[in-house]
Structures are given as C-alpha cells and as structure tokens.
Amino acid sequence: MKRTIFSTLALSLTLFASAQKIQRVEPLSWWTEMHCPLTLMLQGENLQDATVTIMQSQGRKQVPADGLAIRQQRNADSPNYLFLDMDVTKPGTYIIQVQKGKKKSSWTYTIGERRANPAANISYGQQDVIYLIMPDRFANGDLSNDNTDNTTEKANREALFGRHGGDIQGIINHLDEIKALGATAIWNTPLLLDNEAHQSYHGYACADYYHIDPRYGSNELYRELVNISHDKGLKMIMDIVPNHCGGAHWWMQDLPFADWIHQYPEFTRSNWQFSTGFDPYAAEADRIGMNSGWFDTSMPDMNLDNPDVLHYFQQWAIWWIEYANLDGLRVDTYPYNEKVPMSQWCKAVRTEYPGINIVGECWTRPTSSVAYWQADAPNLDGFNSNLPCVMDFPLQEAMTAAFGNGHRGSIKRMYEVLADDYLYAHPDNILIFDGNHDTPRVRDVLKDRSFDRNKLVITMLATLRGIPQLTYGEELGLVSVMPDDVGNHGALRVDYPGNWPGETRQLPAEQNDLLAYYTHLLNWRKNETILHNGKLIHYMPSDNTYAYFRYNDQGAVFVFINATEEEKNISWARYSQMTSQYQGNVVDVLENKAVDPSQITAKPLSAIILKLNK
C-alpha cells in the first residue's frame, strides 16, 4: 500500500514538473507590412521543446491560422523560454498553443494593420523646441497611483532621491502651458516600469520594457498623452535605454541565455572611456571594459552582440513607435552600447520609419569625439553609426561657462566650438541645450539674481544652428534644492512649482519677466523659418561680445550678444558682408518695432535680435 501511494505521488510530481505555462509573450502585439521580422519571445514554465501551433477561432472551433505562421522555433538556454520566428501576412486575433504531452497552454495574440504611410511622418528637427520633462518631478495629476501594490518604492516628496508622485495625467493637464511657452516637442525621461527599491523615480533602470510604470499611468494613457499632444501641435519623443536594464527586471531571475547580459565573477563597472570606440591604438581589453562593464550596480549591462538581444531591442523600439505613434527617440548612454550592433539597431528603426529622428546621448568632448557617433561621419575606420542626431555637450559646456559670473572673455570658447562644426556630417541635426536632468541647472551655474544671463543663454539656444532643448522649469529660473552641490541629481531634479494638488504658483516679478522673455522668443522662433533652415555666419568675439547671422535667400536674423556689464555700441559697418544683401526694413524682434540698426546700442548683459528683409 505504501509503495502504491509513493508511486502515485511520484507520478503526480513528475506530471506537475512537466506542466508548461505561458506567462508572457513579447512583443505584446505586431502589425502587417512591417520591415522588421517578428520574433516572439515566450516566457513561462517548462517551454523548452514544446510543440507550438498557431490557431484561429472559427465560430466555436479553433482551426489552423491563416495569416500568422512559425518559420522557426528555437530553444533558449533556460527551459522557460521559446523563441518563435514568425511570418506575418494578415491582421487578426490568433491563439498560440504550447503543448507537452496532453497538457496545452495558450495565449491570445493580435496582429493589426500598421499605420498608413509612416515615411510621411515629420519628426523633430531644427523647426522645433524640445521641452525636457522628468515626469516624477513635473506634475501630479492622479493621486491614486502615487503608490501601487505591484511596485516596491512608495512616494515621499521629502526624499531627494525618492518618488514624488508626478505622472502622465499631470503632463496631460499642463500641455497647454507647454504649448503656450513656445515648445513644439516633449521629451520625457523614461516612463517604463522601474521597480528598484530606491531611486526608481528616474526610470533609467527598466524592469519591463513593454509596460508603463503604473505609478505614471498605463500604456493606454501614454498613447492618449501622445494623441492629445498631437492635437495641440506637440510632438512626442520617447527616452529609451538599450544599454542596460534594471536589477529588478523580471528576466534577471531567469535569463533566457547566459550571455543575455554581461556577467562577471564580481561587480565590474564600465571604464567609461568613450575614446576606446574610435581610438586606433586602444587595447581590446579596454574596448571590452567600456562596452561590457555595468553602468551601475543596479543596471546590468545588456549584451547586444547576442543577436536575440539585439533583435529584441529593435522590435521593442519599433513596437512603441507604432503603438503610440511617436515622433522620435532619444537614446540614453549611447556610446556604452556595442557600436556595431547599435548601428544595426538604428538602421532597423530608420528602415521602418525613414523620417524619424533619433538623438543619442554622447556625453563627451571635444567635438571630434561627439561627431564620430553621428551618421555618415567621415570616420577613418569606416564606421557609420546610422544615428542621425547627437547632443552637443561641447557647446553646452562652453555656453554655461561663457555667461557664468567670473568668466569674462570666455565667450570666445563658444565661437571656437562652433568653428568645429566641420567635423559633423550633419551640423544642423544636433541637439543644443544649456542643461538637462543630469547636469546642474543653468541658473545654478549662472548665479545671476537679475536673470539677465539666463536671457542670454536662451537667446543663443533659440537662434543658433541645431535643435534647442529646454529643461522643465528653466523658464522660471528654477534652482536646485542644494545649489552648492550641483552634482546632486536628486537636488537638481526639483518639483515644478504649483503642479501638485493643493499648491498654487505665485511667481515674483523677475520670474514672470523671465517667463515672458522665453515665451516671446520661442513663439517668434516657432514661425521664423530662417532659424529652421538658414545658414550661419559668425564674427570673432570682441571684448566679450559676439555677433552672428542666420540667413537664407529671403532674409536674415542678426544676433548680438553683450556678455559684459557695460553698454556697447554695435559697429554695423563691420557686418557689411551680410547687411549689404538685405536692404529692406529692419525689425527689432524683442521690441517688435522697426529700427535703424546703425543707431542701436546693447545694454549691459543683453541681446539684440534683428530681422533683416530683402
């Protein structure tokens, strides 16, 4: 009797152990007529070597599918994954059936029709002004999602590095303000699930690449944000991180392949030496140390040399663009990725969406080190990143140094940085900025109570070549919570005043004046095509003043920057090379009136902007 009971129990345990179950399928859905081939990643329990069939419902019956077929089925290292390379021909609702023995497990999967004519979409470019938002710190529009049962960290506005409760609904509630400012595009720092126990507010340690963090909202609400933004004339840029995931990502409990991430016997951080990407003399160990080391202890480094990892991230980016109707992407920590796979990643995304712009964060200097990473750069090693846009960190550093107190004469560094534009393959498609969520706030650097230097900075951002990007709150002159500790990320990522339930925004006169300056300047820029497509000519700085023109066949915009604390005369005759071509009326843009340029003087710490007509 005991033997029979034992045998029955053993048989039951064996059957239980062999039972298979699908717990997730990624990507979440797909579309017909896509260039990127579809590979489904099934994750669950005991999926290895299972028999998989694709079915469709026909009345009350299930029949073999017509429109979705398995081209190849592949096991992973882990028995809990299957990879299915698919052929997609028709939209529809399909049933993925996985069978081992007599037990079946199924999953419903949707193939839709892709959006019409994706090549016609206009991405962000020189015509735009990008408004950077850190969602957790921008606006709280829904108190009910500040804490959720399925996420670890809870809201605490008193904690510099804690979650403060900002969300997608908060952004939706303030879209009209962003539009009124004159911005035309929004870049949110990552909104996907970050489930780290601490400092999850920034979103750069992703725990699920296909789901919005529930403390921000949902996939459906994110898509609604994009749609409402489009209705208001605002473009949407998604911030993505293919270089690393978060330590709390669900697959970290059971990796599909041993080399899905870079693994070491003990924690190994990246050496952060960007130059190894193009240094002809770099040791191979140093190259590997740059691309394969972890970004941080909570950020495992993805191995894009694994073709399944690379394809996973290609599909993922394409899925979000199609699902949410995005207008562009921003790629975090770009040079930390393996450069050849990332070039293939960029090519796959732009093959799917030929007009889409993608900007990569290449936080390095000098200009030659940034220019290497832009598509079509004439690199000696023949490498082409296929990355259309890069971030101009050399200009950002020169700009903030030029206008900070105690830097008299340093405006010439800006002139020299712009002179290096010959290194860029596409100098017009560069993101220019005075700061972002990782740098000190511009007002922390300028330390100018009158806001005059803030106005000089935004004047140059609005009128130079490239795509200007602002950081939320700079239009109010926000400073860090701890301005003397400018490297403290938690302190510089301050809450936007008045965007929280029960709070109001009452600005002193000087902040209202700064906001009015931003608003006037950016709304003028929105309609000034010379700044969208015009060429640039600049004149060597003299006595800490700087002059340049943006121009095309129809007219020119003249900008004079007086970074001194003295009144300066403008030597109009010096600019005859340009002024002789434009004999029409001259308008002072900031004063909105016709002027005689030969009679203009620049007040201390001020800018002059003139529109010249044929």
BADO-187895 format. One line per field, with one value per residue (C-alpha): z, y, x; residue in one letter. Coordinates in nm, 4 decimals. Layout:
<sites>
zz = [Z;...]
yy = [Y;...]
xx = [X;...]
rest = [A;...]
</sites>
This chain:
<sites>
zz = [0.0000;0.0905;-0.2356;-0.4348;-0.2575;-0.3156;-0.6838;-0.7309;-0.5584;-0.7711;-1.0870;-0.9780;-0.9102;-1.2491;-1.4274;-1.2300;-1.3126;-1.6836;-1.6984;-1.9151;-1.8878;-2.0886;-1.8607;-2.1136;-2.4857;-2.6220;-2.8196;-2.6930;-3.0453;-3.4016;-3.7386;-4.1029;-4.3658;-4.1226;-4.2490;-3.9186;-3.8965;-3.5971;-3.3355;-3.0411;-2.7071;-2.4949;-2.1252;-1.8647;-1.7262;-1.8930;-2.2516;-2.3952;-2.6849;-2.6567;-2.9637;-3.0715;-3.3106;-3.4195;-3.4317;-3.5044;-3.3832;-3.6437;-3.4785;-3.1817;-3.3366;-3.3462;-3.6824;-3.8070;-3.8567;-4.1953;-4.1636;-3.8880;-3.9144;-3.7376;-3.9630;-3.6979;-3.3339;-3.1123;-2.7547;-2.5166;-2.2502;-1.9931;-2.0271;-1.9540;-2.2866;-2.6501;-2.9453;-3.2463;-3.5751;-3.7450;-4.0892;-4.0756;-4.3662;-4.2319;-3.9394;-3.6910;-3.3461;-3.3116;-3.0456;-2.9618;-2.8320;-2.6478;-2.5753;-2.3884;-2.3530;-2.3158;-2.1451;-2.3520;-2.2636;-2.4849;-2.5367;-2.7481;-2.9821;-3.2042;-3.5443;-3.6582;-3.9698;-3.9443;-3.9700;-4.3245;-4.4875;-4.1919;-4.4132;-4.4308;-4.0558;-3.9760;-3.6893;-3.4731;-3.6251;-3.6368;-3.6614;-3.3094;-2.9492;-2.7222;-2.3651;-2.1380;-1.8525;-1.5637;-1.5110;-1.1413;-1.0669;-1.3128;-1.2147;-1.0129;-1.1893;-1.0201;-0.6502;-0.6682;-0.8456;-0.6224;-0.4659;-0.6188;-0.4817;-0.7576;-0.7213;-0.4447;-0.3757;-0.2332;-0.2776;-0.0438;-0.1577;0.1265;-0.0100;-0.2636;-0.4309;-0.3691;-0.5842;-0.5645;-0.7455;-1.0838;-1.3596;-1.7155;-1.6208;-1.4730;-1.8060;-1.9910;-1.7545;-1.8404;-2.2155;-2.2864;-2.0738;-2.2624;-2.5940;-2.4766;-2.3842;-2.7480;-2.7210;-3.0029;-2.8792;-2.5464;-2.4299;-2.1161;-1.9251;-1.9207;-1.8259;-1.8354;-1.5173;-1.2900;-0.9848;-0.7940;-0.4185;-0.4123;-0.6633;-0.9062;-0.9885;-1.2748;-1.4783;-1.6225;-1.4639;-1.6604;-1.5077;-1.8009;-2.1486;-2.2627;-1.9779;-1.8454;-1.4739;-1.3025;-1.0817;-1.4013;-1.5593;-1.8244;-2.1830;-2.2864;-2.1001;-2.2560;-2.6005;-2.5032;-2.3986;-2.7434;-2.9206;-2.7159;-2.7687;-3.1431;-3.1360;-2.9735;-3.2228;-2.9879;-3.0891;-2.8540;-2.8084;-2.6112;-2.3986;-2.4312;-2.2786;-2.4754;-2.2946;-1.9602;-1.7786;-1.4084;-1.1496;-1.0782;-1.4370;-1.4392;-1.6554;-1.4036;-1.2069;-1.5068;-1.8077;-2.1492;-2.2353;-2.0132;-2.2333;-2.2380;-2.0155;-1.9470;-1.6382;-1.4218;-1.1093;-0.9209;-0.9993;-1.2842;-1.3805;-1.7245;-1.7541;-1.9110;-2.1653;-2.4713;-2.6853;-2.6992;-2.9528;-3.2124;-3.0758;-3.3310;-3.0558;-2.7855;-2.6251;-2.6808;-2.3056;-2.2721;-2.5528;-2.3811;-2.0479;-2.1930;-2.3599;-2.1331;-1.7848;-1.5925;-1.5814;-1.2114;-0.9518;-1.0222;-1.4015;-1.5622;-1.8969;-2.1980;-2.4452;-2.7855;-2.9502;-2.8821;-3.1948;-2.9974;-2.7569;-3.0469;-3.2254;-2.9007;-2.8731;-3.2410;-3.2142;-2.8845;-3.0236;-3.3359;-3.1263;-2.9188;-3.2230;-3.3955;-3.0863;-2.9550;-3.2858;-3.1578;-3.3364;-3.2362;-2.9907;-2.7541;-2.6698;-2.3285;-2.2759;-2.6463;-2.6683;-2.3849;-2.6243;-2.8564;-3.1501;-3.4460;-3.3088;-3.2232;-3.5777;-3.6898;-3.4355;-3.5755;-3.9293;-3.8442;-3.6795;-3.9630;-4.2261;-4.0609;-4.0203;-4.2700;-4.1495;-3.7774;-3.5844;-3.3120;-3.0845;-2.8932;-2.5650;-2.6355;-2.3235;-2.4102;-2.5576;-2.7696;-3.0727;-3.2687;-3.0093;-3.0416;-3.4214;-3.4594;-3.3444;-3.5927;-3.9064;-4.2196;-4.0314;-4.2429;-3.9892;-4.0801;-3.9634;-4.1991;-3.9143;-3.9728;-3.6645;-3.8618;-3.5658;-3.7216;-3.4270;-3.1372;-2.8302;-2.8369;-2.4958;-2.6024;-2.6851;-2.3626;-2.1516;-2.3440;-2.3186;-1.9455;-1.8850;-2.1094;-1.9154;-1.5621;-1.3235;-1.3209;-1.6733;-1.8581;-2.2067;-2.2198;-2.4795;-2.7363;-2.6453;-2.7976;-3.1188;-3.1250;-3.0553;-3.3437;-3.5662;-3.5129;-3.6961;-3.9973;-3.8079;-3.8136;-4.1096;-4.0363;-3.8229;-3.8425;-3.6865;-3.3455;-3.0125;-2.8362;-2.4730;-2.1651;-1.9313;-1.8742;-1.5995;-1.5454;-1.5401;-1.2937;-1.3637;-1.5764;-1.3048;-1.0573;-1.2883;-1.3842;-1.0279;-1.1622;-0.9477;-1.2265;-1.4760;-1.7427;-1.8107;-1.8377;-2.1161;-2.2993;-2.2851;-2.4178;-2.6873;-2.8212;-2.7926;-2.9864;-3.2679;-3.3250;-3.5588;-3.4252;-3.2274;-2.8979;-2.5862;-2.2587;-1.9177;-1.7364;-1.5065;-1.6538;-1.7954;-1.4295;-1.3346;-1.1054;-0.9000;-0.7300;-0.3787;-0.2928;-0.5452;-0.3813;-0.4508;-0.8267;-0.8744;-0.6604;-0.9056;-0.6524;-0.5664;-0.9211;-1.0271;-0.8352;-0.8360;-1.0758;-0.8510;-0.8484;-1.0354;-0.7246;-0.5692;-0.3183;-0.4325;-0.6280;-0.8282;-0.7362;-0.9077;-0.8142;-1.0804;-1.2014;-1.2668;-1.4518;-1.6591;-1.7429;-1.8371;-2.0611;-2.2328;-2.3012;-2.4249;-2.6624;-2.8003;-2.8514;-3.0065;-3.2506;-3.3299;-3.3967;-3.7089;-3.8191;-4.0990;-4.1251;-3.7932;-3.9197;-4.2356;-4.2553;-4.2717;-4.0036;-4.0239;-3.7121;-3.6288;-3.3963;-3.0461;-2.9372;-2.5775;-2.4699;-2.7304;-3.0032;-3.3270;-3.5844;-3.8630;-3.9600;-4.3201;-4.6367;-4.9685;-4.8136;-4.5218;-4.2227;-3.8448;-3.6747;-3.3133;-3.0957;-2.7515;-2.4966;-2.2139;-2.0430;-1.7691;-1.9866;-2.2655;-2.6109;-2.9476;-3.2469;-3.5337;-3.8105;-4.0858;-3.9665;-4.0885;-4.4392;-4.5949;-4.4796;-4.4403;-4.7982;-4.9187;-4.7213;-4.7983;-4.6671;-4.3330;-4.0091;-3.7140;-3.3537;-3.2646;-2.8881;-2.9030;-3.2024;-3.3842;-3.6900;-3.6102;-3.7634;-3.6864;-3.7043;-3.4052;-3.1747;-2.8583;-2.6454;-2.2750;-2.0254;-2.0230;-2.3036;-2.6503;-2.9682;-3.2305;-3.5634;-3.8586;-4.1932;-4.5093;-4.8761]
yy = [0.0000;0.2394;0.1561;0.2367;0.5706;0.6556;0.5640;0.7702;1.0691;1.0382;1.0215;1.3309;1.5233;1.4223;1.5389;1.8647;1.9255;1.8699;2.1046;2.4065;2.7560;3.0791;3.3796;3.6491;3.6991;3.9871;4.1999;4.2458;4.2658;4.3295;4.4596;4.3599;4.5049;4.5686;4.5530;4.4211;4.0447;3.9316;3.7068;3.6173;3.5572;3.3244;3.3147;3.0956;2.7487;2.4394;2.5641;2.4028;2.1626;2.2142;2.1729;2.5120;2.5683;2.8890;2.8700;3.0941;3.0844;2.9968;3.0090;2.7761;2.5874;2.6517;2.5963;2.6315;3.0000;3.1673;3.4813;3.4016;3.1113;2.9818;2.9884;2.8570;2.7545;2.7926;2.6953;2.9199;2.8192;2.8422;2.5799;2.8530;3.0363;2.9762;3.1977;3.1827;3.3416;3.4298;3.5022;3.7676;3.8109;3.9024;4.1019;3.9101;3.7569;3.4393;3.1725;3.0482;2.6911;2.5267;2.1552;1.8967;1.5573;1.6054;1.9454;2.2612;2.6233;2.9067;3.2796;3.5197;3.7345;4.0252;4.1282;4.4669;4.6810;4.9249;5.2975;5.4297;5.5863;5.6024;5.7668;6.0785;6.1480;6.4629;6.4020;6.6659;6.8900;7.2488;7.3752;7.2503;7.3433;7.0371;7.0570;6.8005;6.6681;6.4394;6.3056;6.2199;6.5818;6.7701;6.7365;6.5052;6.4672;6.1473;6.0927;5.7403;5.5988;5.7506;5.4060;5.0743;4.7220;4.5808;4.8302;4.8486;5.2108;5.4386;5.8134;6.0528;6.4133;6.4866;6.2436;6.3973;6.0601;5.9303;5.9230;6.2448;6.1392;6.3107;6.1175;6.1129;6.2708;6.5584;6.6125;6.5999;6.8620;7.1062;7.0566;7.3939;7.5660;7.3884;7.4904;7.8497;7.8649;7.8039;7.4479;7.2149;6.8765;6.6934;6.4579;6.2682;6.0817;5.7094;5.6238;5.2460;5.0405;5.0958;4.8759;4.9343;4.9619;5.3030;5.5877;5.4377;5.7844;5.8490;5.5463;5.4520;5.1034;4.9391;4.6417;4.5836;4.7192;4.6831;4.8454;5.1982;5.2234;5.2070;5.4990;5.7051;5.5514;5.2839;5.2054;5.3292;5.6587;5.7108;5.6649;5.9152;6.1614;6.1299;6.1745;6.4803;6.6277;6.5822;6.7540;7.0521;7.0562;6.8985;6.6106;6.3277;6.1833;5.8655;5.8187;5.4628;5.2652;4.9653;4.9666;4.8342;4.7109;4.7333;4.4777;4.4340;4.3399;4.0211;3.8308;3.8789;3.5880;3.3575;3.4846;3.3406;3.2913;3.3006;3.5788;3.7823;4.0280;4.0713;3.8717;3.8729;3.6823;4.0121;4.3520;4.5191;4.8759;5.0246;5.2051;5.4992;5.5593;5.6692;5.7079;5.3289;5.3330;5.5034;5.5051;5.3133;5.2230;5.1151;4.7775;4.5240;4.4787;4.8483;4.8379;4.5484;4.7273;5.0248;4.8349;4.5341;4.6778;4.7628;5.1243;5.0897;4.8219;4.8267;4.8419;4.5103;4.5623;4.4166;4.2107;4.3444;4.1106;3.8374;3.8557;3.7736;4.0603;4.2987;4.1888;4.2176;4.5850;4.6543;4.5165;4.6959;5.0415;4.9785;4.8486;5.1658;5.3930;5.2100;5.1540;5.5107;5.6968;5.8511;6.1307;6.0404;5.8764;5.9736;5.7027;5.7115;5.6429;5.5769;5.5019;5.2475;5.0136;4.7804;5.0137;4.7795;4.6244;4.9730;5.0833;4.7894;4.8910;5.2446;5.1127;4.8782;5.1558;5.4023;5.1405;5.1025;5.4807;5.6570;6.0076;5.9501;6.1394;5.9659;6.1581;5.9781;6.0932;6.1075;6.2869;6.3565;6.6141;6.7516;6.7930;6.5319;6.2690;6.3562;6.3869;6.0310;5.8964;6.0858;5.9063;5.9487;6.0882;6.0558;5.8247;5.6802;5.3348;5.3432;5.3115;5.4549;5.4710;5.5352;5.7621;6.0819;6.3232;6.3751;6.6007;6.8981;6.8704;7.0767;7.3731;7.3281;7.3449;7.6460;7.8291;7.7926;7.8881;8.1934;8.3502;8.2461;8.5124;8.5484;8.4175;8.7412;8.6732;8.3077;8.3701;8.3114;7.9417;7.9250;8.0740;7.8084;7.5217;7.6315;7.6517;7.2755;7.2105;7.0976;6.7708;6.6928;6.5166;6.6949;7.0053;7.1194;6.7970;6.8409;6.8844;7.2026;7.2753;7.4648;7.1704;6.8639;6.6258;6.5130;6.8498;7.1384;7.3643;7.6589;7.9056;7.7157;7.7799;8.1390;8.2574;8.5723;8.7250;8.9508;8.6631;8.8646;8.5828;8.3345;8.5522;8.5488;8.1699;8.1165;8.3786;8.1774;7.8452;7.9873;8.1356;7.9112;7.6114;7.2866;7.1758;7.3641;7.1688;7.3227;7.1564;7.1851;7.4868;7.6768;7.9241;8.0086;8.0213;7.7193;7.6284;7.3079;7.2329;7.2324;7.4751;7.4436;7.0685;7.0862;6.7202;6.6049;6.4622;6.4370;6.8045;6.9422;6.7427;6.9726;6.9652;7.2081;7.4656;7.4738;7.1458;6.9485;6.9094;7.1830;7.4035;7.7298;7.9029;8.2610;8.3997;8.7153;8.9851;8.8857;8.5248;8.6407;8.8647;8.5699;8.3546;8.6339;8.6573;8.2824;8.2890;8.5813;8.4470;8.0867;8.1723;8.4040;8.1261;7.8862;8.0830;8.2094;7.9762;8.1343;7.9672;7.6373;7.6114;7.9105;7.9066;8.0526;8.3053;8.4417;8.7094;8.6703;8.7881;9.1234;9.2445;8.9649;9.0480;8.8084;8.8602;8.6199;8.5898;8.3155;8.3687;8.2344;8.3825;8.5576;8.7346;8.7200;8.7247;8.9179;8.8396;9.0490;8.9205;9.1626;8.9491;9.2471;9.4690;9.7769;9.9313;9.8502;10.0170;9.7918;9.8562;9.7990;9.8617;9.5574;9.3309;9.4739;9.1343;9.0355;9.3630;9.4717;9.1822;9.2912;9.6427;9.6116;9.7208;9.6041;9.4916;9.4592;9.1197;9.1639;9.5122;9.4282;9.7552;9.8890;10.0315;10.1922;9.9332;10.1888;10.3691;10.0674;10.0123;9.6989;9.7373;9.5507;9.1743;9.1896;9.0572;9.2291;9.0321;9.1999;9.0647;9.1856;9.1641;9.1782]
xx = [0.0000;0.2809;0.4535;0.1395;0.0931;0.4587;0.4372;0.1221;0.2832;0.5975;0.3872;0.1934;0.5137;0.6533;0.3405;0.3451;0.7094;0.6453;0.3452;0.4113;0.2670;0.2988;0.3323;0.4195;0.4753;0.6831;0.6371;0.2825;0.1377;0.2515;0.1373;0.1281;0.3639;0.6479;1.0048;1.1369;1.0778;0.8742;1.0293;0.8085;0.9739;0.7601;0.8413;0.6811;0.7430;0.8883;0.8538;1.1655;1.0976;0.7224;0.5053;0.3721;0.0825;-0.0877;-0.4666;-0.7634;-1.1195;-1.3769;-1.7139;-1.6847;-1.3965;-1.0265;-0.8604;-0.5010;-0.4186;-0.4127;-0.2018;0.0480;0.2907;0.6001;0.9034;1.1429;1.1175;1.4239;1.5050;1.6971;1.9478;1.6714;1.3938;1.1406;1.1703;1.0897;1.1775;0.9438;1.0494;0.7213;0.5781;0.3054;0.0650;-0.2795;-0.4204;-0.6281;-0.6536;-0.4511;-0.4069;-0.0573;-0.0873;0.2010;0.1758;0.3815;0.2168;-0.1576;-0.1485;-0.1960;-0.1275;-0.2480;-0.2024;-0.4077;-0.2015;-0.3074;-0.1747;-0.3045;-0.2704;0.0174;-0.0370;-0.0574;0.2486;0.4893;0.7519;0.5334;0.5566;0.7554;0.9951;1.1583;1.4236;1.5536;1.1979;1.1285;1.1993;1.2107;1.0841;1.2503;1.0356;1.1251;0.7717;0.8052;0.9006;0.6774;0.3119;0.0896;-0.2443;-0.3607;-0.3039;-0.4455;-0.1383;0.1311;0.1706;0.0685;0.0563;0.2777;0.5641;0.8219;0.9116;0.6423;0.6009;0.7811;0.8167;1.0562;1.3169;1.5559;1.6046;1.2537;0.9425;0.7403;0.4237;0.4388;0.2613;0.1297;-0.2020;-0.0060;0.1692;-0.1636;-0.3032;-0.0231;0.0150;-0.1442;0.1217;0.3987;0.2455;0.1966;0.5653;0.6533;0.7824;0.6820;0.8065;0.8268;1.0987;1.0037;1.2703;1.1763;0.8189;0.8600;0.8471;1.1469;1.0958;1.4169;1.3698;1.5398;1.5807;1.3311;1.1948;1.4382;1.3267;1.6653;1.6716;1.3927;1.2080;0.9681;1.0317;0.6719;0.4791;0.4488;0.5220;0.1790;0.2828;0.2837;-0.0239;-0.0722;0.0202;-0.3239;-0.2812;0.0614;-0.0907;-0.3606;-0.0878;0.0683;-0.2660;-0.3636;-0.0179;-0.0518;-0.3901;-0.2191;0.0690;0.3225;0.5495;0.6444;0.9947;1.0492;1.3618;1.4929;1.7800;1.9090;2.2445;2.1232;1.8154;1.7401;1.8381;1.4662;1.3824;1.1752;1.4239;1.7042;1.5528;1.5935;1.7894;1.6966;2.0641;2.3695;2.5092;2.1848;2.3729;2.7429;2.8297;3.1401;3.2519;3.2180;3.0675;3.2557;3.1731;3.2308;3.5627;3.3705;3.6472;3.4468;3.7579;3.8000;3.5182;3.7366;4.0934;4.3047;4.5506;4.3056;4.3683;4.0931;4.0572;3.9816;3.7256;3.5525;3.5724;3.3868;3.1011;3.0663;3.1052;2.7901;2.6735;2.5905;2.5285;2.1539;2.1936;2.3018;2.4697;2.2867;2.4883;2.3872;2.6383;2.3824;2.1601;1.8457;1.9132;1.9728;1.6561;1.4606;1.5570;1.4959;1.1444;1.0860;1.1665;0.9611;0.6709;0.6500;0.6767;0.3922;0.1784;0.1978;0.2543;0.5769;0.7621;1.1163;1.3521;1.6292;1.8854;2.0493;2.4233;2.4717;2.8486;2.8245;2.6448;2.8354;2.8765;2.8235;2.5024;2.3737;2.4435;2.2309;1.9669;1.9497;1.9318;1.6428;1.4420;1.5022;1.4274;1.0874;1.0447;1.2740;1.1957;1.2298;1.4936;1.6941;1.9289;2.1989;2.3453;2.7186;2.8364;3.1945;3.4213;3.5910;3.3660;3.5611;3.4668;3.0970;3.0986;3.2283;2.8913;2.6737;2.5545;2.7675;3.0677;3.3851;3.5479;3.8848;3.7800;3.4799;3.2275;2.8800;2.6580;2.3361;2.2487;2.1106;2.1439;2.3854;2.3848;2.6200;2.7848;3.0906;2.8635;2.6652;2.9799;3.1145;2.7812;2.7338;3.0965;3.0646;2.7788;2.8616;2.9848;3.3602;3.4167;3.4846;3.6169;3.5214;3.2500;3.5235;3.5117;3.1629;3.2980;3.5710;3.3282;3.1042;3.4122;3.4474;3.1210;3.3232;3.3667;2.9946;2.8383;2.5086;2.5769;2.2149;2.0826;2.2404;2.0636;2.1750;2.0943;2.2057;2.1481;1.9357;1.8278;2.1895;2.3660;2.3494;2.0543;2.1586;2.0679;2.2862;2.5788;2.4963;2.4231;2.2588;1.9869;1.8664;1.8126;1.9979;2.2414;1.9524;1.8143;2.1472;2.1585;1.8066;1.8665;2.1559;1.9733;1.6806;1.8897;2.1941;2.2048;2.0658;1.7609;1.7161;1.6154;1.5000;1.4774;1.1459;1.1361;1.4274;1.1748;1.1028;1.4701;1.4422;1.7475;1.8494;1.7375;2.1084;2.2675;2.6096;2.6045;2.5493;2.6370;2.3443;2.0915;1.8135;1.8551;1.8606;1.5527;1.3207;0.9408;0.7776;0.6084;0.2304;0.1818;0.0812;-0.2637;-0.3361;-0.0493;-0.0542;0.2149;0.2850;0.5927;0.7815;0.8090;1.1573;1.0491;0.7395;0.9650;1.1907;0.8905;0.7619;1.1030;1.1086;0.7505;0.8017;1.1280;1.0196;0.6849;0.8618;1.1076;0.8222;0.7297;1.0715;1.1773;1.5218;1.6012;1.4596;1.6690;1.9036;2.2808;2.5088;2.7894;2.9565;3.2110;3.5064;3.4112;3.5432;3.5590;3.3215;3.0594;2.9572;2.7628;2.6242;2.3676;2.1272;2.0235;1.8637;1.7507;1.4518;1.6149;1.8444;1.8361;2.1155;2.2048;2.4339;2.5307;2.6719;2.8120;2.9745;2.8366;2.8849;2.6774;2.8165;2.7820;2.7192;2.9661;2.7139;2.9708;3.1675;2.8885;2.8587;2.9314;2.5831;2.3963;2.4643;2.2482;1.9422;1.8226;1.4671;1.3282;1.4905;1.2784;1.3887;1.2432;1.2483;1.0948;0.8734;0.9385;1.1220;1.4668;1.7731;2.0440;2.3233;2.1751;2.1320;2.3326;2.3308;2.2627;2.4827;2.4192;2.1666;2.0931;1.9818;1.7881;1.7156;1.5177;1.6569;1.4500;1.5395]
rest = [M;K;R;T;I;F;S;T;L;A;L;S;L;T;L;F;A;S;A;Q;K;I;Q;R;V;E;P;L;S;W;W;T;E;M;H;C;P;L;T;L;M;L;Q;G;E;N;L;Q;D;A;T;V;T;I;M;Q;S;Q;G;R;K;Q;V;P;A;D;G;L;A;I;R;Q;Q;R;N;A;D;S;P;N;Y;L;F;L;D;M;D;V;T;K;P;G;T;Y;I;I;Q;V;Q;K;G;K;K;K;S;S;W;T;Y;T;I;G;E;R;R;A;N;P;A;A;N;I;S;Y;G;Q;Q;D;V;I;Y;L;I;M;P;D;R;F;A;N;G;D;L;S;N;D;N;T;D;N;T;T;E;K;A;N;R;E;A;L;F;G;R;H;G;G;D;I;Q;G;I;I;N;H;L;D;E;I;K;A;L;G;A;T;A;I;W;N;T;P;L;L;L;D;N;E;A;H;Q;S;Y;H;G;Y;A;C;A;D;Y;Y;H;I;D;P;R;Y;G;S;N;E;L;Y;R;E;L;V;N;I;S;H;D;K;G;L;K;M;I;M;D;I;V;P;N;H;C;G;G;A;H;W;W;M;Q;D;L;P;F;A;D;W;I;H;Q;Y;P;E;F;T;R;S;N;W;Q;F;S;T;G;F;D;P;Y;A;A;E;A;D;R;I;G;M;N;S;G;W;F;D;T;S;M;P;D;M;N;L;D;N;P;D;V;L;H;Y;F;Q;Q;W;A;I;W;W;I;E;Y;A;N;L;D;G;L;R;V;D;T;Y;P;Y;N;E;K;V;P;M;S;Q;W;C;K;A;V;R;T;E;Y;P;G;I;N;I;V;G;E;C;W;T;R;P;T;S;S;V;A;Y;W;Q;A;D;A;P;N;L;D;G;F;N;S;N;L;P;C;V;M;D;F;P;L;Q;E;A;M;T;A;A;F;G;N;G;H;R;G;S;I;K;R;M;Y;E;V;L;A;D;D;Y;L;Y;A;H;P;D;N;I;L;I;F;D;G;N;H;D;T;P;R;V;R;D;V;L;K;D;R;S;F;D;R;N;K;L;V;I;T;M;L;A;T;L;R;G;I;P;Q;L;T;Y;G;E;E;L;G;L;V;S;V;M;P;D;D;V;G;N;H;G;A;L;R;V;D;Y;P;G;N;W;P;G;E;T;R;Q;L;P;A;E;Q;N;D;L;L;A;Y;Y;T;H;L;L;N;W;R;K;N;E;T;I;L;H;N;G;K;L;I;H;Y;M;P;S;D;N;T;Y;A;Y;F;R;Y;N;D;Q;G;A;V;F;V;F;I;N;A;T;E;E;E;K;N;I;S;W;A;R;Y;S;Q;M;T;S;Q;Y;Q;G;N;V;V;D;V;L;E;N;K;A;V;D;P;S;Q;I;T;A;K;P;L;S;A;I;I;L;K;L;N;K]
</sites>
